[in-house]
């Protein structure tokens, strides 16, 4: 990896949740990094292409990024309220995607599955004094 790509990856690894390119850029600049927003976007794309970061599309279409906790193929459960994310395996989804692709004559099947909901912490009613 390049030095700038390493720096972007390090910034993501310091945070649990998904972050936008603008968030990563702002945090890096805040800590004195001399990096441009375009460079951050390019680094994030290269990291995503290399399987080093996960990418989600928010409801408004923005891409957000997070350092992968695992190198294996996985899916995500994402809390709509706080952004807490859990990486999960989906063997049934893998079989289904291959079957559907095969039925239609497709090869080289890839897919992305994100499941959104509300985590247990956000689901609990707030306690009052």
Secondary structure, 3 states (H helix, E strand, C coil): CCHHHHHHHHHHHCCCCCEEHHHHHHHHHHCCCCCCHHHHHHHHHHHHHCCCEEEEECCCCCEEEEECCCCCCCEEEEECCCCCEEEECCHHHHHHHHHHHHHCCCCCCCCCCEEEECCHHHHCCCCCC
